[in-house]
Structures are given as structure tokens and as C-alpha cells.
Amino acid sequence: GRKLLAALIYPALLTLVAFVVVLGLMTYVVPQVIGVFADMGGTLPWPTRVLMVTSAAFEFAGPYLAAIAVAALIAFAIALRQAAVRRAWHAVLMRVPLLGSMLRAQDSARFARTLSIATSASVPLLDALKLGAATLSLLPLREAIAQASTRVREGGSLARSLGESGQFPPLLIRLVGIGEKSGELEAMLDHAAHIQENQMQTRLSALIAVLEPLLIVMMGGVVLFIVLAILLPIFGLNDLLGQP
């Protein structure tokens, strides 16, 4: 979890800076500059008209939207204290492309590593499963471990019990099955954790490699539109003044 959060700090800060810059331009700079052209009369270019409408909307609705956003975040944080809401939120996150697979790989690696350490210390399997479940952050995976523990208690194999939940990566299930059959469950769990960690790191690197340039391009596009909307009336200043 910490690796994922640390990697997303820079994109989050970049997004925040971009939002603050655009908000400042739209609420303070743009109204003063565009207002000069509006007082001159004449037909303004369509980017300038779009910018005027957007800026007016920011000025009028901005404080209300900010208050609504803060209230929504507080309400969401309070709602997440309820297990049912938190489980539903985790299920949504797990379905998000790329992000969901990274979160699943992260939890699976943590679970496999804990289970490997516990089995190497001769901890009974059911107790080891409880220890592994306690390390999971995603509630659907915790519930899957609880169901798997029930099947193991009834005599089922660990690999089949985990696989029936459909929540864990197939590679982890296969390696657990190999470990059970070969008597090297500890080594296979450790190997599975290592593979899952590498996969998460690879996907995280790919996400950051795509996300950072995309944010920069989007910010540049918005700023470019604002600059063009301001410059176009200047280029056509003679027409606005009614000069030949």
C-alpha cells in the first residue's frame, strides 16, 4: 500500500497544482482581461466566448462547488467506516482497469508472504490463514480467506479452497497447488509473493509512465486554450474597434 501511495504522490501533486493554476486564471486573471474585450463590443472569437462563459460559471458556482466537494469527501470518509460501504468501495476499486489488478497483486503478495512465514514457523494452517487474512486491506479478499478457511477445515485443499473464491490471481492458486503436492508449500508461497510484487511494480511503473505525461499534456492543453482565447481578440483588435 505504501509503495502505491508513494508512487502516486507526484501525479496527485501535479493534478492539484494544475487545478489551482487553472482556478486562479479562471477566477482572477481571465475576467479582468476578457472584460476589456467585452466592453469594446463586436463579435469575439468562439474560444473567447467559451472562456467568458466558463469563467463566469467559475466565479458564480465555484465556492458552492468547493463546499459541496468538501462535504461529499467528509460524508464519504464517514460512510467508509461502515463495513458494507467499505466492502462495496473495495469491490469497485478492484474492477478499475490496471488499478484493480495492482491492488489485488499487492494484497495477494502480502498474504502469500505472511502465510509462507507462518508455515515455516510450523503454525497450523488455519491459524496461518487467520494471520494472512489480517494483513489484507481489501475486504472481498478477507472474506474469501474466511470462506477458504471453512473449506480447509472441512478437509479441502488450500489451492482449491482459494480458487473457488475467484478473488485471487490464478498464478497464486497454481503455485499453492504445486506446493501442496510437492510438500514445498512454504517455498511456493514465497515464490508467489515475489512474482506478485514484481507484477505490481511493473504495472505501477507503466501507470506512472502513462499518467504523468498525460497530466502534463492535459494541463498544457487547458493553458493553451486560455492563452489563445485571450490572444485572438488582441490579434483582431482593429475589428473590435471598428477600424478599417
PyRosetta script that sets phi, psi and omega in degrees:
from pyrosetta import init, pose_from_sequence

init()
pose = pose_from_sequence("GRKLLAALIYPALLTLVAFVVVLGLMTYVVPQVIGVFADMGGTLPWPTRVLMVTSAAFEFAGPYLAAIAVAALIAFAIALRQAAVRRAWHAVLMRVPLLGSMLRAQDSARFARTLSIATSASVPLLDALKLGAATLSLLPLREAIAQASTRVREGGSLARSLGESGQFPPLLIRLVGIGEKSGELEAMLDHAAHIQENQMQTRLSALIAVLEPLLIVMMGGVVLFIVLAILLPIFGLNDLLGQP")
pose.set_psi(1, -40.5)
pose.set_omega(1, -178.5)
pose.set_phi(2, -67.3)
pose.set_psi(2, -38.2)
pose.set_omega(2, 178.9)
pose.set_phi(3, -62.2)
pose.set_psi(3, -43.9)
pose.set_omega(3, -179.4)
pose.set_phi(4, -64.5)
pose.set_psi(4, -44.9)
pose.set_omega(4, 180.0)
pose.set_phi(5, -65.3)
pose.set_psi(5, -42.2)
pose.set_omega(5, -179.3)
pose.set_phi(6, -63.6)
pose.set_psi(6, -38.8)
pose.set_omega(6, -179.3)
pose.set_phi(7, -69.4)
pose.set_psi(7, -27.6)
pose.set_omega(7, -176.9)
pose.set_phi(8, -91.6)
pose.set_psi(8, -1.4)
pose.set_omega(8, -178.9)
pose.set_phi(9, -62.8)
pose.set_psi(9, -48.0)
pose.set_omega(9, -176.9)
pose.set_phi(10, -63.8)
pose.set_psi(10, -48.6)
pose.set_omega(10, 176.0)
pose.set_phi(11, -58.3)
pose.set_psi(11, -36.7)
pose.set_omega(11, 179.5)
pose.set_phi(12, -66.5)
pose.set_psi(12, -42.6)
pose.set_omega(12, 177.8)
pose.set_phi(13, -65.2)
pose.set_psi(13, -39.5)
pose.set_omega(13, 178.5)
pose.set_phi(14, -62.6)
pose.set_psi(14, -41.8)
pose.set_omega(14, 177.8)
pose.set_phi(15, -64.6)
pose.set_psi(15, -41.9)
pose.set_omega(15, -179.8)
pose.set_phi(16, -63.9)
pose.set_psi(16, -44.5)
pose.set_omega(16, 179.1)
pose.set_phi(17, -62.6)
pose.set_psi(17, -43.3)
pose.set_omega(17, 179.5)
pose.set_phi(18, -60.8)
pose.set_psi(18, -43.0)
pose.set_omega(18, -179.5)
pose.set_phi(19, -64.2)
pose.set_psi(19, -43.5)
pose.set_omega(19, -179.3)
pose.set_phi(20, -64.9)
pose.set_psi(20, -41.7)
pose.set_omega(20, 179.6)
pose.set_phi(21, -63.0)
pose.set_psi(21, -48.0)
pose.set_omega(21, 180.0)
pose.set_phi(22, -64.6)
pose.set_psi(22, -40.7)
pose.set_omega(22, 178.9)
pose.set_phi(23, -61.9)
pose.set_psi(23, -41.8)
pose.set_omega(23, 178.2)
pose.set_phi(24, -64.6)
pose.set_psi(24, -41.3)
pose.set_omega(24, 178.4)
pose.set_phi(25, -63.7)
pose.set_psi(25, -43.8)
pose.set_omega(25, -174.0)
pose.set_phi(26, -73.1)
pose.set_psi(26, -28.5)
pose.set_omega(26, -174.8)
pose.set_phi(27, -98.4)
pose.set_psi(27, -22.1)
pose.set_omega(27, -175.7)
pose.set_phi(28, -121.2)
pose.set_psi(28, -49.6)
pose.set_omega(28, -174.5)
pose.set_phi(29, -78.5)
pose.set_psi(29, -53.2)
pose.set_omega(29, -174.2)
pose.set_phi(30, -59.6)
pose.set_psi(30, -47.1)
pose.set_omega(30, -178.1)
pose.set_phi(31, -57.5)
pose.set_psi(31, -38.2)
pose.set_omega(31, -178.7)
pose.set_phi(32, -69.6)
pose.set_psi(32, -41.6)
pose.set_omega(32, -178.0)
pose.set_phi(33, -72.9)
pose.set_psi(33, -47.2)
pose.set_omega(33, -177.6)
pose.set_phi(34, -67.4)
pose.set_psi(34, -32.4)
pose.set_omega(34, -179.5)
pose.set_phi(35, -60.6)
pose.set_psi(35, -31.2)
pose.set_omega(35, 177.7)
pose.set_phi(36, -62.9)
pose.set_psi(36, -44.7)
pose.set_omega(36, -179.3)
pose.set_phi(37, -69.4)
pose.set_psi(37, -35.8)
pose.set_omega(37, -179.6)
pose.set_phi(38, -64.6)
pose.set_psi(38, -36.7)
pose.set_omega(38, -179.8)
pose.set_phi(39, -69.6)
pose.set_psi(39, -21.7)
pose.set_omega(39, -179.7)
pose.set_phi(40, -76.5)
pose.set_psi(40, -17.0)
pose.set_omega(40, -177.5)
pose.set_phi(41, 79.5)
pose.set_psi(41, -172.3)
pose.set_omega(41, -178.5)
pose.set_phi(42, 85.9)
pose.set_psi(42, 174.1)
pose.set_omega(42, -179.7)
pose.set_phi(43, -92.6)
pose.set_psi(43, 119.6)
pose.set_omega(43, 179.5)
pose.set_phi(44, -85.3)
pose.set_psi(44, 152.4)
pose.set_omega(44, 176.4)
pose.set_phi(45, -60.6)
pose.set_psi(45, 152.5)
pose.set_omega(45, -175.5)
pose.set_phi(46, -61.6)
pose.set_psi(46, -36.2)
pose.set_omega(46, 176.0)
pose.set_phi(47, -60.3)
pose.set_psi(47, -36.0)
pose.set_omega(47, 179.9)
pose.set_phi(48, -68.5)
pose.set_psi(48, -40.2)
pose.set_omega(48, 178.8)
pose.set_phi(49, -65.7)
pose.set_psi(49, -41.1)
pose.set_omega(49, 177.9)
pose.set_phi(50, -62.4)
pose.set_psi(50, -41.6)
pose.set_omega(50, -179.7)
pose.set_phi(51, -65.3)
pose.set_psi(51, -38.9)
pose.set_omega(51, 178.8)
pose.set_phi(52, -62.5)
pose.set_psi(52, -45.2)
pose.set_omega(52, 179.9)
pose.set_phi(53, -64.6)
pose.set_psi(53, -43.9)
pose.set_omega(53, -179.7)
pose.set_phi(54, -64.4)
pose.set_psi(54, -42.4)
pose.set_omega(54, 179.3)
pose.set_phi(55, -63.1)
pose.set_psi(55, -41.6)
pose.set_omega(55, 177.9)
pose.set_phi(56, -63.0)
pose.set_psi(56, -39.1)
pose.set_omega(56, 178.4)
pose.set_phi(57, -65.5)
pose.set_psi(57, -39.7)
pose.set_omega(57, 177.0)
pose.set_phi(58, -61.7)
pose.set_psi(58, -44.5)
pose.set_omega(58, -178.3)
pose.set_phi(59, -63.9)
pose.set_psi(59, -41.1)
pose.set_omega(59, -175.7)
pose.set_phi(60, -78.8)
pose.set_psi(60, -49.4)
pose.set_omega(60, -171.8)
pose.set_phi(61, -98.1)
pose.set_psi(61, -10.2)
pose.set_omega(61, -176.0)
pose.set_phi(62, -53.5)
pose.set_psi(62, -53.7)
pose.set_omega(62, -179.8)
pose.set_phi(63, -60.1)
pose.set_psi(63, -38.7)
pose.set_omega(63, 179.9)
pose.set_phi(64, -67.4)
pose.set_psi(64, -41.5)
pose.set_omega(64, 179.1)
pose.set_phi(65, -64.8)
pose.set_psi(65, -38.7)
pose.set_omega(65, 178.2)
pose.set_phi(66, -64.0)
pose.set_psi(66, -42.7)
pose.set_omega(66, 179.2)
pose.set_phi(67, -64.7)
pose.set_psi(67, -41.0)
pose.set_omega(67, 178.4)
pose.set_phi(68, -64.4)
pose.set_psi(68, -41.3)
pose.set_omega(68, -179.7)
pose.set_phi(69, -63.4)
pose.set_psi(69, -43.6)
pose.set_omega(69, 179.1)
pose.set_phi(70, -64.4)
pose.set_psi(70, -43.6)
pose.set_omega(70, 179.5)
pose.set_phi(71, -63.4)
pose.set_psi(71, -39.8)
pose.set_omega(71, 179.8)
pose.set_phi(72, -64.9)
pose.set_psi(72, -40.2)
pose.set_omega(72, 179.5)
pose.set_phi(73, -65.1)
pose.set_psi(73, -41.5)
pose.set_omega(73, 179.1)
pose.set_phi(74, -64.8)
pose.set_psi(74, -43.8)
pose.set_omega(74, 179.5)
pose.set_phi(75, -63.7)
pose.set_psi(75, -38.8)
pose.set_omega(75, 179.3)
pose.set_phi(76, -65.7)
pose.set_psi(76, -42.4)
pose.set_omega(76, 179.0)
pose.set_phi(77, -62.5)
pose.set_psi(77, -39.5)
pose.set_omega(77, 178.4)
pose.set_phi(78, -67.9)
pose.set_psi(78, -41.0)
pose.set_omega(78, -178.8)
pose.set_phi(79, -64.9)
pose.set_psi(79, -33.0)
pose.set_omega(79, -178.8)
pose.set_phi(80, -66.3)
pose.set_psi(80, -12.7)
pose.set_omega(80, 176.9)
pose.set_phi(81, -70.5)
pose.set_psi(81, -20.0)
pose.set_omega(81, 178.1)
pose.set_phi(82, -85.4)
pose.set_psi(82, 132.6)
pose.set_omega(82, -174.9)
pose.set_phi(83, -60.3)
pose.set_psi(83, -39.5)
pose.set_omega(83, -177.6)
pose.set_phi(84, -64.9)
pose.set_psi(84, -43.0)
pose.set_omega(84, 179.2)
pose.set_phi(85, -67.3)
pose.set_psi(85, -41.9)
pose.set_omega(85, -179.9)
pose.set_phi(86, -64.2)
pose.set_psi(86, -38.8)
pose.set_omega(86, 178.1)
pose.set_phi(87, -64.7)
pose.set_psi(87, -43.3)
pose.set_omega(87, 178.7)
pose.set_phi(88, -62.5)
pose.set_psi(88, -39.9)
pose.set_omega(88, 179.1)
pose.set_phi(89, -65.9)
pose.set_psi(89, -42.6)
pose.set_omega(89, 177.6)
pose.set_phi(90, -63.3)
pose.set_psi(90, -38.2)
pose.set_omega(90, 178.5)
pose.set_phi(91, -64.1)
pose.set_psi(91, -38.1)
pose.set_omega(91, 177.0)
pose.set_phi(92, -65.1)
pose.set_psi(92, -45.3)
pose.set_omega(92, -180.0)
pose.set_phi(93, -60.8)
pose.set_psi(93, -37.3)
pose.set_omega(93, -178.3)
pose.set_phi(94, -70.2)
pose.set_psi(94, -18.2)
pose.set_omega(94, 177.9)
pose.set_phi(95, -92.5)
pose.set_psi(95, -7.5)
pose.set_omega(95, 178.9)
pose.set_phi(96, -71.3)
pose.set_psi(96, 127.5)
pose.set_omega(96, -179.9)
pose.set_phi(97, -55.4)
pose.set_psi(97, 139.3)
pose.set_omega(97, 179.0)
pose.set_phi(98, 69.2)
pose.set_psi(98, -54.1)
pose.set_omega(98, 179.4)
pose.set_phi(99, -62.5)
pose.set_psi(99, -43.8)
pose.set_omega(99, -179.6)
pose.set_phi(100, -61.8)
pose.set_psi(100, -42.4)
pose.set_omega(100, 179.9)
pose.set_phi(101, -67.0)
pose.set_psi(101, -34.8)
pose.set_omega(101, 177.9)
pose.set_phi(102, -67.6)
pose.set_psi(102, -43.7)
pose.set_omega(102, 178.7)
pose.set_phi(103, -63.4)
pose.set_psi(103, -40.4)
pose.set_omega(103, 179.0)
pose.set_phi(104, -65.7)
pose.set_psi(104, -43.5)
pose.set_omega(104, 179.4)
pose.set_phi(105, -64.1)
pose.set_psi(105, -39.1)
pose.set_omega(105, 179.9)
pose.set_phi(106, -62.3)
pose.set_psi(106, -48.3)
pose.set_omega(106, -179.6)
pose.set_phi(107, -68.5)
pose.set_psi(107, -38.7)
pose.set_omega(107, 179.9)
pose.set_phi(108, -63.4)
pose.set_psi(108, -41.0)
pose.set_omega(108, 178.5)
pose.set_phi(109, -64.0)
pose.set_psi(109, -43.1)
pose.set_omega(109, 180.0)
pose.set_phi(110, -63.8)
pose.set_psi(110, -42.5)
pose.set_omega(110, 179.8)
pose.set_phi(111, -64.6)
pose.set_psi(111, -46.5)
pose.set_omega(111, -178.8)
pose.set_phi(112, -63.2)
pose.set_psi(112, -40.0)
pose.set_omega(112, -179.8)
pose.set_phi(113, -65.0)
pose.set_psi(113, -44.8)
pose.set_omega(113, 179.8)
pose.set_phi(114, -64.3)
pose.set_psi(114, -42.6)
pose.set_omega(114, 179.9)
pose.set_phi(115, -64.8)
pose.set_psi(115, -37.3)
pose.set_omega(115, 178.3)
pose.set_phi(116, -63.9)
pose.set_psi(116, -45.0)
pose.set_omega(116, 179.8)
pose.set_phi(117, -64.8)
pose.set_psi(117, -41.2)
pose.set_omega(117, -178.3)
pose.set_phi(118, -66.6)
pose.set_psi(118, -42.6)
pose.set_omega(118, -179.9)
pose.set_phi(119, -68.3)
pose.set_psi(119, -33.6)
pose.set_omega(119, 177.4)
pose.set_phi(120, -67.2)
pose.set_psi(120, -24.6)
pose.set_omega(120, 178.2)
pose.set_phi(121, -92.1)
pose.set_psi(121, 13.4)
pose.set_omega(121, 177.3)
pose.set_phi(122, 63.1)
pose.set_psi(122, 29.2)
pose.set_omega(122, 174.5)
pose.set_phi(123, -75.3)
pose.set_psi(123, 133.3)
pose.set_omega(123, 177.5)
pose.set_phi(124, -53.6)
pose.set_psi(124, 145.9)
pose.set_omega(124, -171.9)
pose.set_phi(125, -58.2)
pose.set_psi(125, -42.4)
pose.set_omega(125, -178.7)
pose.set_phi(126, -64.1)
pose.set_psi(126, -39.2)
pose.set_omega(126, 176.5)
pose.set_phi(127, -68.3)
pose.set_psi(127, -37.0)
pose.set_omega(127, 178.0)
pose.set_phi(128, -64.1)
pose.set_psi(128, -37.5)
pose.set_omega(128, 178.1)
pose.set_phi(129, -65.1)
pose.set_psi(129, -36.9)
pose.set_omega(129, 176.7)
pose.set_phi(130, -64.1)
pose.set_psi(130, -41.9)
pose.set_omega(130, 178.3)
pose.set_phi(131, -64.4)
pose.set_psi(131, -41.5)
pose.set_omega(131, 179.1)
pose.set_phi(132, -65.6)
pose.set_psi(132, -40.5)
pose.set_omega(132, 179.8)
pose.set_phi(133, -63.8)
pose.set_psi(133, -32.9)
pose.set_omega(133, -178.5)
pose.set_phi(134, -67.6)
pose.set_psi(134, -20.6)
pose.set_omega(134, -179.6)
pose.set_phi(135, -87.3)
pose.set_psi(135, -9.2)
pose.set_omega(135, -175.9)
pose.set_phi(136, -81.0)
pose.set_psi(136, 141.5)
pose.set_omega(136, 178.2)
pose.set_phi(137, -99.5)
pose.set_psi(137, -22.5)
pose.set_omega(137, -179.0)
pose.set_phi(138, -90.1)
pose.set_psi(138, 120.9)
pose.set_omega(138, -176.7)
pose.set_phi(139, -62.9)
pose.set_psi(139, -38.5)
pose.set_omega(139, 177.1)
pose.set_phi(140, -58.6)
pose.set_psi(140, -34.2)
pose.set_omega(140, 177.8)
pose.set_phi(141, -72.9)
pose.set_psi(141, -36.4)
pose.set_omega(141, 176.6)
pose.set_phi(142, -62.1)
pose.set_psi(142, -43.2)
pose.set_omega(142, 179.5)
pose.set_phi(143, -66.0)
pose.set_psi(143, -35.3)
pose.set_omega(143, 178.0)
pose.set_phi(144, -64.8)
pose.set_psi(144, -38.0)
pose.set_omega(144, 177.8)
pose.set_phi(145, -66.3)
pose.set_psi(145, -39.6)
pose.set_omega(145, 178.8)
pose.set_phi(146, -62.2)
pose.set_psi(146, -42.5)
pose.set_omega(146, 178.1)
pose.set_phi(147, -67.4)
pose.set_psi(147, -39.3)
pose.set_omega(147, 178.6)
pose.set_phi(148, -64.9)
pose.set_psi(148, -37.3)
pose.set_omega(148, 178.8)
pose.set_phi(149, -62.1)
pose.set_psi(149, -38.5)
pose.set_omega(149, 177.9)
pose.set_phi(150, -63.4)
pose.set_psi(150, -42.4)
pose.set_omega(150, 179.7)
pose.set_phi(151, -67.6)
pose.set_psi(151, -39.0)
pose.set_omega(151, 178.0)
pose.set_phi(152, -64.7)
pose.set_psi(152, -39.6)
pose.set_omega(152, 178.9)
pose.set_phi(153, -62.4)
pose.set_psi(153, -31.5)
pose.set_omega(153, 180.0)
pose.set_phi(154, -84.5)
pose.set_psi(154, 1.6)
pose.set_omega(154, 175.4)
pose.set_phi(155, 108.2)
pose.set_psi(155, 1.8)
pose.set_omega(155, 180.0)
pose.set_phi(156, -76.7)
pose.set_psi(156, 157.1)
pose.set_omega(156, 177.5)
pose.set_phi(157, -74.6)
pose.set_psi(157, 156.3)
pose.set_omega(157, -178.6)
pose.set_phi(158, -66.2)
pose.set_psi(158, -43.9)
pose.set_omega(158, -178.4)
pose.set_phi(159, -61.3)
pose.set_psi(159, -46.3)
pose.set_omega(159, -179.6)
pose.set_phi(160, -67.1)
pose.set_psi(160, -38.9)
pose.set_omega(160, -179.4)
pose.set_phi(161, -64.7)
pose.set_psi(161, -40.5)
pose.set_omega(161, 177.7)
pose.set_phi(162, -70.5)
pose.set_psi(162, -39.1)
pose.set_omega(162, -177.4)
pose.set_phi(163, -66.6)
pose.set_psi(163, -32.0)
pose.set_omega(163, -177.9)
pose.set_phi(164, -66.5)
pose.set_psi(164, -22.3)
pose.set_omega(164, 179.2)
pose.set_phi(165, -73.1)
pose.set_psi(165, -27.9)
pose.set_omega(165, -177.6)
pose.set_phi(166, 70.5)
pose.set_psi(166, 12.4)
pose.set_omega(166, -175.5)
pose.set_phi(167, -99.0)
pose.set_psi(167, -22.1)
pose.set_omega(167, -173.4)
pose.set_phi(168, -101.3)
pose.set_psi(168, 152.1)
pose.set_omega(168, -179.6)
pose.set_phi(169, -58.6)
pose.set_psi(169, 138.9)
pose.set_omega(169, -179.9)
pose.set_phi(170, -56.5)
pose.set_psi(170, -34.3)
pose.set_omega(170, -179.5)
pose.set_phi(171, -61.6)
pose.set_psi(171, -41.8)
pose.set_omega(171, 178.3)
pose.set_phi(172, -61.5)
pose.set_psi(172, -42.4)
pose.set_omega(172, -179.8)
pose.set_phi(173, -63.2)
pose.set_psi(173, -43.8)
pose.set_omega(173, -179.3)
pose.set_phi(174, -63.5)
pose.set_psi(174, -43.8)
pose.set_omega(174, -178.8)
pose.set_phi(175, -67.3)
pose.set_psi(175, -36.2)
pose.set_omega(175, 176.0)
pose.set_phi(176, -64.0)
pose.set_psi(176, -41.9)
pose.set_omega(176, 177.6)
pose.set_phi(177, -61.9)
pose.set_psi(177, -43.0)
pose.set_omega(177, 177.8)
pose.set_phi(178, -62.4)
pose.set_psi(178, -41.9)
pose.set_omega(178, 179.9)
pose.set_phi(179, -63.8)
pose.set_psi(179, -38.8)
pose.set_omega(179, 178.8)
pose.set_phi(180, -66.2)
pose.set_psi(180, -42.0)
pose.set_omega(180, -177.8)
pose.set_phi(181, -71.4)
pose.set_psi(181, -35.4)
pose.set_omega(181, -177.0)
pose.set_phi(182, -90.2)
pose.set_psi(182, -8.6)
pose.set_omega(182, -177.1)
pose.set_phi(183, 77.2)
pose.set_psi(183, 15.8)
pose.set_omega(183, -179.7)
pose.set_phi(184, -119.9)
pose.set_psi(184, 48.4)
pose.set_omega(184, -176.5)
pose.set_phi(185, -61.2)
pose.set_psi(185, -41.8)
pose.set_omega(185, -178.8)
pose.set_phi(186, -58.4)
pose.set_psi(186, -47.8)
pose.set_omega(186, -178.5)
pose.set_phi(187, -65.5)
pose.set_psi(187, -39.8)
pose.set_omega(187, -179.0)
pose.set_phi(188, -68.9)
pose.set_psi(188, -36.1)
pose.set_omega(188, 176.7)
pose.set_phi(189, -65.5)
pose.set_psi(189, -42.2)
pose.set_omega(189, 178.2)
pose.set_phi(190, -64.2)
pose.set_psi(190, -40.0)
pose.set_omega(190, 178.0)
pose.set_phi(191, -65.3)
pose.set_psi(191, -40.8)
pose.set_omega(191, 178.5)
pose.set_phi(192, -63.2)
pose.set_psi(192, -41.1)
pose.set_omega(192, 178.6)
pose.set_phi(193, -62.6)
pose.set_psi(193, -41.7)
pose.set_omega(193, -179.7)
pose.set_phi(194, -63.4)
pose.set_psi(194, -43.2)
pose.set_omega(194, -179.9)
pose.set_phi(195, -64.8)
pose.set_psi(195, -43.9)
pose.set_omega(195, -179.3)
pose.set_phi(196, -63.5)
pose.set_psi(196, -40.2)
pose.set_omega(196, 178.4)
pose.set_phi(197, -64.4)
pose.set_psi(197, -40.5)
pose.set_omega(197, 177.8)
pose.set_phi(198, -65.4)
pose.set_psi(198, -41.2)
pose.set_omega(198, 178.7)
pose.set_phi(199, -63.6)
pose.set_psi(199, -41.8)
pose.set_omega(199, 179.2)
pose.set_phi(200, -63.5)
pose.set_psi(200, -42.0)
pose.set_omega(200, -179.9)
pose.set_phi(201, -64.4)
pose.set_psi(201, -39.9)
pose.set_omega(201, 178.6)
pose.set_phi(202, -64.4)
pose.set_psi(202, -45.7)
pose.set_omega(202, 179.8)
pose.set_phi(203, -66.9)
pose.set_psi(203, -37.1)
pose.set_omega(203, 178.7)
pose.set_phi(204, -65.4)
pose.set_psi(204, -42.2)
pose.set_omega(204, 177.9)
pose.set_phi(205, -62.7)
pose.set_psi(205, -40.3)
pose.set_omega(205, 178.6)
pose.set_phi(206, -65.3)
pose.set_psi(206, -40.7)
pose.set_omega(206, 179.3)
pose.set_phi(207, -62.9)
pose.set_psi(207, -46.1)
pose.set_omega(207, -179.7)
pose.set_phi(208, -65.5)
pose.set_psi(208, -39.1)
pose.set_omega(208, -179.4)
pose.set_phi(209, -62.7)
pose.set_psi(209, -30.7)
pose.set_omega(209, 179.0)
pose.set_phi(210, -88.4)
pose.set_psi(210, -38.1)
pose.set_omega(210, -172.0)
pose.set_phi(211, -69.9)
pose.set_psi(211, -44.4)
pose.set_omega(211, -175.6)
pose.set_phi(212, -63.3)
pose.set_psi(212, -51.0)
pose.set_omega(212, 177.1)
pose.set_phi(213, -62.0)
pose.set_psi(213, -35.1)
pose.set_omega(213, -179.9)
pose.set_phi(214, -63.8)
pose.set_psi(214, -42.4)
pose.set_omega(214, 178.2)
pose.set_phi(215, -64.6)
pose.set_psi(215, -40.5)
pose.set_omega(215, 179.7)
pose.set_phi(216, -64.8)
pose.set_psi(216, -42.9)
pose.set_omega(216, 179.5)
pose.set_phi(217, -64.4)
pose.set_psi(217, -42.3)
pose.set_omega(217, 179.7)
pose.set_phi(218, -63.9)
pose.set_psi(218, -44.0)
pose.set_omega(218, 178.8)
pose.set_phi(219, -63.4)
pose.set_psi(219, -43.9)
pose.set_omega(219, 177.8)
pose.set_phi(220, -61.3)
pose.set_psi(220, -38.4)
pose.set_omega(220, 179.1)
pose.set_phi(221, -64.4)
pose.set_psi(221, -42.2)
pose.set_omega(221, 179.7)
pose.set_phi(222, -65.6)
pose.set_psi(222, -45.6)
pose.set_omega(222, 180.0)
pose.set_phi(223, -64.6)
pose.set_psi(223, -39.7)
pose.set_omega(223, 178.1)
pose.set_phi(224, -61.6)
pose.set_psi(224, -41.6)
pose.set_omega(224, 178.5)
pose.set_phi(225, -62.6)
pose.set_psi(225, -42.0)
pose.set_omega(225, 179.6)
pose.set_phi(226, -63.9)
pose.set_psi(226, -44.2)
pose.set_omega(226, -179.8)
pose.set_phi(227, -63.1)
pose.set_psi(227, -43.4)
pose.set_omega(227, 179.3)
pose.set_phi(228, -64.5)
pose.set_psi(228, -40.5)
pose.set_omega(228, 180.0)
pose.set_phi(229, -62.5)
pose.set_psi(229, -28.9)
pose.set_omega(229, 178.5)
pose.set_phi(230, -84.1)
pose.set_psi(230, -37.8)
pose.set_omega(230, -175.7)
pose.set_phi(231, -77.0)
pose.set_psi(231, -33.4)
pose.set_omega(231, -176.5)
pose.set_phi(232, -58.4)
pose.set_psi(232, -44.3)
pose.set_omega(232, 176.3)
pose.set_phi(233, -64.1)
pose.set_psi(233, -31.8)
pose.set_omega(233, 178.1)
pose.set_phi(234, -65.8)
pose.set_psi(234, -41.7)
pose.set_omega(234, 178.5)
pose.set_phi(235, -63.6)
pose.set_psi(235, -31.0)
pose.set_omega(235, 179.4)
pose.set_phi(236, -104.0)
pose.set_psi(236, 30.3)
pose.set_omega(236, -175.1)
pose.set_phi(237, -62.1)
pose.set_psi(237, -35.4)
pose.set_omega(237, 179.7)
pose.set_phi(238, -61.2)
pose.set_psi(238, -40.3)
pose.set_omega(238, 179.5)
pose.set_phi(239, -67.0)
pose.set_psi(239, -38.0)
pose.set_omega(239, 180.0)
pose.set_phi(240, -67.4)
pose.set_psi(240, -32.0)
pose.set_omega(240, -180.0)
pose.set_phi(241, -83.9)
pose.set_psi(241, -5.3)
pose.set_omega(241, 179.0)
pose.set_phi(242, 78.0)
pose.set_psi(242, 17.0)
pose.set_omega(242, 179.0)
pose.set_phi(243, -86.0)
pose.set_psi(243, 151.9)
pose.set_omega(243, 180.0)
pose.set_phi(244, -71.0)
pose.dump_pdb("model.pdb")
